[in-house]
Amino acid sequence: MFKGILRGMDYYWVTDQAEYATDIMFNSPSELEALYTKLQRYATVCFSAEDVLTFLGRKLSGQFRGRVETDYKRRLKGARVKHRMKANYIKMYDKFGSVLRVETVINHPYEFKIRRKGKRKGKTVMGWFPMAKRVSNLYRYAEVSMAANRQYLQALSVVDDPTASLKMLDELCSPARLNGYRKRAMNPINPSDVKLFSAVLRGEHFIHGFQNRHLAGHLGILLSKDKRERRRQSSRIGRLLQLLRAHHLIAKIPRSRRYRVTLRGFKLMTAAVFLREEYMPQLVFAQVK
């Protein structure tokens, strides 16, 4: 009957909205409940707009026109965190009490690229073009959604019981050595040190690492056009990178000028950011009350 209705009609089938979920099952609701609160706090406190863009396959640039926001909402059966980029978003919530679900929702696929034949300068070429809503692109919907979910979970993988990390923070308060040179101790509640931690932990550094110049803007350093002053600024950032290396928070990528965050660095720096940005304000608020 359905085929009879459509016979002789020219239809163009599209995907109005696509949802792709990744589920992580826990043995019991109590196991998920103990972790989920920490995941919510981390996702709302530590994920910046640039992180959200990275999860959804974009980079922040002067050409970006749109709104990026993070929304936290409590529901009858739990709570969810939603990160929105224009009409597309990625969200995290608990399902049936024992399932952690990360879900990417695509309403506007043109924000993503697909490899296909297209026109460029009047010629038909094979290249990366904006993805349309046609149902033949569903495989690409799945690819970009799966990549977004994986990056999101990878970013959350550093969240663990903070007790061990908080104990390890004591080591940062002691001097360290790099190539025989003594480096100062770090202070996990010092605004300057925490600002450095936050700059290094940014989502766009997860995949390819970062260089000296990538941290300048996030540290409030406006690179000068004067070569001599620019070298001084670069040396200042270089000393901060040496400090992080001495405490084994970052490591140099071989045969490159890039650095990556170590597993120890993820644990210690995220613990310091939480301590400064969340635990301390809560403690002060409790004392005021």
Backbone hydrogen bonds, N-H to C=O, Kabsch-Sander energy under -0.5 kcal/mol:
donor,donor_aa,acceptor,acceptor_aa,energy
5,I,1,M,-1.8
6,L,2,F,-1.6
7,R,3,K,-1.1
9,M,6,L,-2.2
11,Y,9,M,-0.8
13,W,11,Y,-0.6
15,T,133,K,-2.7
16,D,14,V,-0.7
18,A,106,I,-2.0
20,Y,104,T,-2.4
22,T,102,V,-2.7
24,I,100,L,-2.4
25,M,23,D,-0.5
26,F,98,S,-2.9
31,E,28,S,-0.7
32,L,28,S,-1.4
33,E,29,P,-2.7
34,A,30,S,-1.7
35,L,31,E,-1.0
36,Y,32,L,-3.3
37,T,33,E,-1.1
39,L,35,L,-2.0
40,Q,36,Y,-2.5
41,R,37,T,-2.0
42,Y,38,K,-2.5
43,A,39,L,-2.6
44,T,40,Q,-1.9
45,V,41,R,-2.4
46,C,42,Y,-2.7
47,F,42,Y,-0.7
48,S,46,C,-0.7
52,V,48,S,-2.0
53,L,49,A,-2.2
54,T,50,E,-2.1
55,F,51,D,-2.5
56,L,52,V,-1.7
57,G,54,T,-1.7
58,R,53,L,-3.7
64,F,61,S,-1.4
69,E,84,R,-2.0
71,D,82,K,-3.4
73,K,80,R,-2.4
75,R,78,G,-4.1
78,G,75,R,-0.9
80,R,73,K,-2.5
81,V,92,M,-2.4
82,K,71,D,-3.2
83,H,90,I,-3.1
84,R,69,E,-3.1
84,R,82,K,-0.5
85,M,88,N,-3.4
86,K,67,R,-2.6
88,N,85,M,-2.3
89,Y,105,V,-2.1
90,I,83,H,-2.4
91,K,103,E,-2.6
92,M,81,V,-2.6
93,Y,101,R,-2.2
94,D,79,A,-0.8
95,K,99,V,-3.7
98,S,95,K,-0.8
99,V,95,K,-1.4
100,L,24,I,-2.9
101,R,93,Y,-2.8
101,R,99,V,-0.6
102,V,22,T,-2.3
103,E,91,K,-2.8
104,T,20,Y,-2.6
105,V,89,Y,-3.2
106,I,18,A,-2.8
107,N,105,V,-0.6
111,E,108,H,-1.4
112,F,109,P,-2.3
114,I,129,F,-2.7
116,R,114,I,-0.7
116,R,127,G,-2.5
118,G,125,V,-2.7
120,R,123,K,-2.7
123,K,120,R,-1.8
125,V,118,G,-3.0
125,V,123,K,-0.6
127,G,116,R,-2.5
127,G,125,V,-0.6
129,F,114,I,-2.7
129,F,127,G,-0.6
131,M,109,P,-0.7
131,M,112,F,-2.4
135,V,13,W,-1.4
137,N,134,R,-1.8
138,L,135,V,-1.7
140,R,137,N,-0.9
141,Y,137,N,-1.9
142,A,138,L,-2.1
143,E,139,Y,-1.7
144,V,140,R,-2.5
145,S,141,Y,-2.1
146,M,142,A,-2.6
147,A,143,E,-2.2
148,A,144,V,-2.0
149,N,145,S,-2.5
150,R,146,M,-2.4
151,Q,147,A,-2.4
152,Y,148,A,-2.2
153,L,149,N,-2.5
154,Q,150,R,-2.6
155,A,151,Q,-2.2
156,L,152,Y,-1.5
157,S,153,L,-1.0
157,S,154,Q,-0.6
158,V,155,A,-0.6
159,V,156,L,-2.2
164,A,161,D,-0.6
165,S,161,D,-0.6
166,L,162,P,-2.9
167,K,163,T,-1.7
168,M,164,A,-2.0
169,L,165,S,-1.2
170,D,167,K,-1.3
171,E,168,M,-1.5
172,L,168,M,-0.6
172,L,169,L,-0.8
173,C,169,L,-0.7
173,C,170,D,-0.9
174,S,171,E,-1.4
176,A,183,K,-2.0
178,L,181,Y,-2.4
181,Y,178,L,-2.0
183,K,176,A,-4.1
186,M,172,L,-3.8
190,N,187,N,-1.6
194,V,190,N,-2.6
195,K,191,P,-2.0
196,L,192,S,-1.7
197,F,193,D,-2.3
198,S,194,V,-2.6
199,A,195,K,-1.9
200,V,196,L,-2.0
201,L,197,F,-2.0
202,R,199,A,-0.8
205,H,202,R,-1.9
206,F,203,G,-1.7
209,G,205,H,-1.2
210,F,259,Y,-1.9
214,H,211,Q,-0.8
215,L,211,Q,-0.6
215,L,212,N,-1.3
216,A,212,N,-0.5
216,A,213,R,-0.5
217,G,213,R,-0.5
219,L,215,L,-1.4
219,L,216,A,-0.9
220,G,217,G,-1.2
221,I,216,A,-2.8
222,L,220,G,-0.7
223,L,221,I,-0.8
230,R,226,D,-2.6
231,R,227,K,-2.1
232,R,228,R,-1.7
233,Q,229,E,-2.4
234,S,230,R,-2.5
235,S,231,R,-2.4
236,R,232,R,-2.1
237,I,233,Q,-2.0
238,G,234,S,-2.5
239,R,235,S,-2.0
240,L,236,R,-1.3
241,L,237,I,-2.1
242,Q,238,G,-2.2
243,L,239,R,-1.8
244,L,240,L,-2.1
245,R,241,L,-2.3
246,A,242,Q,-2.3
247,H,243,L,-1.4
248,H,245,R,-1.6
249,L,244,L,-2.8
250,I,244,L,-0.7
251,A,260,R,-2.6
253,I,258,R,-2.7
256,S,253,I,-0.9
259,Y,210,F,-2.5
260,R,251,A,-2.6
262,T,249,L,-1.9
266,F,262,T,-2.5
267,K,263,L,-2.0
268,L,264,R,-2.7
269,M,265,G,-2.7
270,T,266,F,-1.9
271,A,267,K,-1.6
272,A,268,L,-2.1
273,V,269,M,-2.4
274,F,270,T,-2.4
275,L,271,A,-2.4
276,R,272,A,-2.4
277,E,273,V,-3.2
278,E,274,F,-2.4
279,Y,274,F,-2.3
280,M,275,L,-2.0
282,Q,278,E,-2.1
283,L,279,Y,-2.3
284,V,280,M,-2.6
285,F,281,P,-2.4
286,A,282,Q,-2.3
287,Q,283,L,-1.9
288,V,284,V,-2.3
289,K,285,F,-2.2
